[in-house]
Amino acid sequence: MKEKTAVETLIYLIDLLVSYLEDFKNRNNLCNNEFILGERTAYVECLEILQMWKDAFKNGLNFDIEKRFPI
């Protein structure tokens, strides 16, 4: 994988986590699996931490994470 700058890495991580959470959202039958629920919770928490980045809003985290991906 090509090396990325810190900003490129943060944007990539945001996109990846959002993609994973969208995939879980589209698979309703997984919501009873405790491992999947833990994984979703961890991804949401990671996005909430990334949202502290001063440029998060203009780089894809311009929404309420827990409203879009309720735990």
Phi, psi and omega per residue, in radians:
M1 nan 2.410 3.134
K2 -1.168 2.443 3.087
E3 -1.121 2.547 -3.129
K4 -2.166 2.752 3.007
T5 -1.283 2.965 3.105
A6 -1.044 -0.770 -3.133
V7 -1.117 -0.778 3.110
E8 -1.066 -0.665 3.131
T9 -1.167 -0.751 3.110
L10 -1.092 -0.768 3.132
I11 -1.111 -0.741 3.104
Y12 -1.063 -0.786 -3.134
L13 -1.105 -0.745 3.096
I14 -1.037 -0.860 -3.138
D15 -1.051 -0.725 -3.122
L16 -1.143 -0.830 -3.137
L17 -1.121 -0.731 3.108
V18 -1.098 -0.725 3.114
S19 -1.065 -0.791 3.108
Y20 -1.067 -0.776 -3.119
L21 -1.175 -0.640 3.070
E22 -1.109 -0.695 3.120
D23 -1.094 -0.774 3.091
F24 -1.085 -0.690 -3.121
K25 -1.073 -0.596 -3.120
N26 -1.454 -0.072 3.138
R27 -2.078 1.360 -3.067
N28 -1.042 -0.474 -3.072
N29 -1.245 -0.148 -3.138
L30 -1.573 -0.129 -2.987
C31 -1.166 -0.257 3.131
N32 -1.631 -0.069 3.140
N33 -1.468 2.051 -3.068
E34 -1.089 -0.631 3.122
F35 -1.129 -0.770 3.136
I36 -1.123 -0.723 3.108
L37 -1.077 -0.711 3.096
G38 -1.137 -0.696 3.118
E39 -1.117 -0.800 3.103
R40 -1.042 -0.769 3.130
T41 -1.050 -0.770 3.139
A42 -1.099 -0.727 3.130
Y43 -1.125 -0.742 3.113
V44 -1.090 -0.760 3.125
E45 -1.101 -0.687 3.095
C46 -1.085 -0.758 3.112
L47 -1.104 -0.672 3.123
E48 -1.128 -0.637 3.077
I49 -1.193 -0.771 3.122
L50 -1.100 -0.459 -3.137
Q51 -1.199 -0.258 3.076
M52 -1.272 -0.328 3.110
W53 -1.066 2.292 -3.047
K54 -1.052 -0.433 3.131
D55 -1.784 0.221 -3.095
A56 -1.071 -0.725 -3.078
F57 -1.033 -0.759 -3.100
K58 -1.477 0.009 3.127
N59 -2.102 0.553 2.977
G60 1.912 -0.208 3.139
L61 -1.834 0.917 -3.115
N62 -1.784 0.778 3.134
F63 -2.595 2.860 3.072
D64 -1.396 1.934 -3.016
I65 -1.067 -0.806 -3.083
E66 -1.268 -0.394 3.039
K67 -1.308 -0.689 -3.135
R68 -1.313 -0.625 -3.120
F69 -2.255 1.294 -3.132
P70 -1.087 2.482 -3.140
I71 -1.688 nan nan
